Amino acid sequence: MSEERNKPETYLLSKELEEAVQVAEITARPLLLKGEPGTGKSLLADYLSFKTKKKLYSWHVKSTSLAKEGLYFYDAVSRLNDSRFTEDKEKVRNIENYIRLGALGEAFSASEPSVVLIDEIDKADIEFPNDLLLELDRMEFVIQETGRKIKAVNRPLTLITSNNEKELPAAFLRRCIFHYIDFPEPAFMADIVSSHFPKIESSLLKRALESFYVIRTMDDMKKKPGTSELLDWIQILIHMGAKLPEDGRIPYIGALVKNEEDLKLFR
């Protein structure tokens, strides 16, 4: 994927998504975004950071992630190593030297307003969202090892994404502004593609979108191609100077179809 593709200024918001962001800003509540992969949930944070000139703090959640890690981490291993190998004993005695702030901790500590992305929250344990409730509500937390309290100077604009892998707790949902990003209709998708490839020929754009949406209508597909796959495919077509055959064949199908069974079904 080229650097041009990653520029946040190419991101396009639907009217509904723009409204959801405004509501989150007015209420100072986290914006919970759901939608199928490839609808731009995570990229929204980059766009808002770019647009508002606020620093972005990203926390990409994994299946093993704990809520506390987004706040801070006590690096006991480094302290142990320093106690054995460094001569700076004063450093070792001061636990603060081994406290590493997470994305939320850094955002709370920042002197300027910021944007926080908690990406794919549904990958973690079911109790993970509830473990963040108090901190997200009060915008403060205490470092247990030192007793130091960190309270947000400026409440960050917090975006939370979910791919619907798990149901999120009701108590957590009550504290969020919710928006589901629908997959773009062809007209809006044409605008998205044009924002990334402003010089694309109209005939290529039209034929590519027709082929793309035909693939997405195949009900038996396990993984339908998303916006990211479409942009990759069009980038290849433009680079190769390819023309879409009149018989409906789709070149470079591996950019769109990423599952062996789907490929067999398509062919």
Stockholm file with secondary structure:
# STOCKHOLM 1.0

chainA/1-267         MSEERNKPETYLLSKELEEAVQVAEITARPLLLKGEPGTGKSLLADYLSFKTKKKLYSWHVKSTSLAKEGLYFYDAVSRLNDSRFTEDKEKVRNIENYIRLGALGEAFSASEPSVVLIDEIDKADIEFPNDLLLELDRMEFVIQETGRKIKAVNRPLTLITSNNEKELPAAFLRRCIFHYIDFPEPAFMADIVSSHFPKIESSLLKRALESFYVIRTMDDMKKKPGTSELLDWIQILIHMGAKLPEDGRIPYIGALVKNEEDLKLFR
#=GR chainA/1-267 SS CCGGGGCGGGCCCCHHHHHHHHHHHHHTCCEEEECSTTSSTTHHHHHHHHHHTCEEEEEECCTTCCGGGGTEEECHHHHHHHHHHCSCHHHHHCGGGGEEECHHHHHHHCSSCEEEEEECGGGSCTTHHHHTHHHHHHSEEEETTTTEEEECSSCCEEEEEECSSSCCCHHHHHTSEEEECCCCCHHHHHHHHHHHCTTCCHHHHHHHHHHHHHHHTCTTCSSCCCHHHHHHHHHHHHHHTCCCCTTCCCTTGGGTCCCHHHHHHHC
#=GC SS_cons         CCGGGGCGGGCCCCHHHHHHHHHHHHHTCCEEEECSTTSSTTHHHHHHHHHHTCEEEEEECCTTCCGGGGTEEECHHHHHHHHHHCSCHHHHHCGGGGEEECHHHHHHHCSSCEEEEEECGGGSCTTHHHHTHHHHHHSEEEETTTTEEEECSSCCEEEEEECSSSCCCHHHHHTSEEEECCCCCHHHHHHHHHHHCTTCCHHHHHHHHHHHHHHHTCTTCSSCCCHHHHHHHHHHHHHHTCCCCTTCCCTTGGGTCCCHHHHHHHC
//
